[in-house]
Amino acid sequence: MIITLHVNYKKEDVYIKGNKIECDIDQCVYSYETWGRLFGTDKTQAIRFIKRLEAETIVCTENVMVSTRLTLC
């Protein structure tokens, strides 16, 4: 549920360290540390959880600079 609240409902550009990153519908660009904070846990648990979701083809991830682009599949 938390993930669906944070993905974009329209195309948007995100700036990280001065670099423009395109973020389409059903995508968001957050670091694993940020996901950990949103989930109420740490970075390691967030990585494990997102990897499980990726194995179930619920989300797809892509490394973007120092963050991760997460897409709802």
WOURPE-V648515 format. One record per pair of residues at least 24 apart in sequence whose ideal C-beta (glycine too) atoms are under 8 Angstrom apart, sorted by the first residue. I is the first residue (numbers start at 1). J is the second residue. D is the distance in Angstrom with one decimal. If there is no record, write none. Layout:
i j d
I J D
I J D
This chain:
i j d
2 38 5.4
2 39 6.4
3 28 7.8
3 53 7.9
3 59 6.9
3 70 7.0
3 72 7.2
4 72 7.2
6 30 7.2
6 38 7.0
7 70 7.4
7 71 8.0
7 72 5.8
16 64 7.7
16 65 5.5
16 66 6.6
16 67 5.9
17 65 6.8
17 66 7.1
19 65 6.2
21 64 5.4
21 65 7.0
21 67 7.7
21 69 7.3
23 69 7.0
24 71 7.8
26 71 6.0
26 72 4.3
27 69 5.9
27 70 6.7
27 71 4.8
27 72 7.7
28 69 7.5
28 70 5.5
29 64 5.9
29 67 4.9
29 68 7.2
29 69 5.1
29 70 7.6
30 67 6.0
30 68 6.7
30 70 7.0
31 66 6.4
31 67 4.8
31 68 6.8
32 68 6.3
35 68 7.9
35 70 8.0
